[in-house]
Amino acid sequence: MQVLGEMAGPHANRGIVELFLSVVPTFPVGIPVRILSGRWRGYSGVVVRSRRGGQLPVVHLVSGPGGSPTDPVEVDLAQDPCEVQSTVLPPHLPVAP
């Protein structure tokens, strides 16, 4: 999404890109994520509530640094800012039906 935003203007219609980014969440519900900085650095989990406009999501963290399972915790990343990256689902992370 960041790359798309950077393309607005020189490579893509700015109005259409801005409309798209205002409607589509950066981190959709269900997508696995890894926390890259801040208090929860190294933790992984799944987005449980997304926000539009590039705001950080609410995530359910289930593994700690190094991939070790941890007691699940729900974290609102908008209240605890950090860098977040979507990831491939680790094999130990359960998928809700």
Residue pairs with C-beta under 8 A, 6 or more apart in sequence:
1 21
1 24
1 26
1 54
4 12
4 17
4 20
4 21
5 17
5 21
5 54
7 17
8 14
8 17
8 18
21 52
21 53
21 54
22 52
22 53
23 52
24 52
25 50
25 51
25 52
25 57
26 50
26 54
26 55
26 57
27 33
27 47
27 50
27 56
27 57
27 84
27 86
28 47
28 50
29 47
29 48
29 49
29 50
30 46
30 47
30 96
31 46
31 47
31 86
32 44
32 45
32 46
32 47
32 86
32 87
32 88
32 89
32 90
32 93
33 44
33 45
33 46
33 47
33 57
33 59
33 84
33 85
33 86
33 87
34 42
34 43
34 44
34 84
34 85
34 87
35 41
35 42
35 43
35 44
35 45
35 59
35 61
35 77
35 82
35 83
35 84
36 82
36 83
36 84
36 85
37 82
37 83
38 80
38 81
38 82
38 83
39 80
39 82
40 61
40 75
40 80
40 82
41 65
41 82
42 64
42 65
42 66
43 61
43 63
43 64
43 65
43 70
44 61
44 62
44 63
44 67
44 87
44 90
44 93
45 59
45 60
45 61
45 62
45 63
45 72
45 75
45 93
46 59
46 60
46 62
46 93
47 57
47 58
47 59
48 57
48 58
48 59
48 60
48 74
49 57
49 58
50 57
50 58
51 57
51 78
55 78
56 76
56 77
56 78
56 81
56 82
56 84
57 77
57 78
57 84
58 74
58 75
58 76
58 77
58 78
59 74
59 75
59 77
59 84
60 72
60 73
60 74
61 70
61 72
61 73
61 74
61 75
62 69
62 70
62 72
62 93
62 94
63 69
63 70
63 90
63 92
63 93
64 70
67 90
67 92
69 92
77 84
89 95
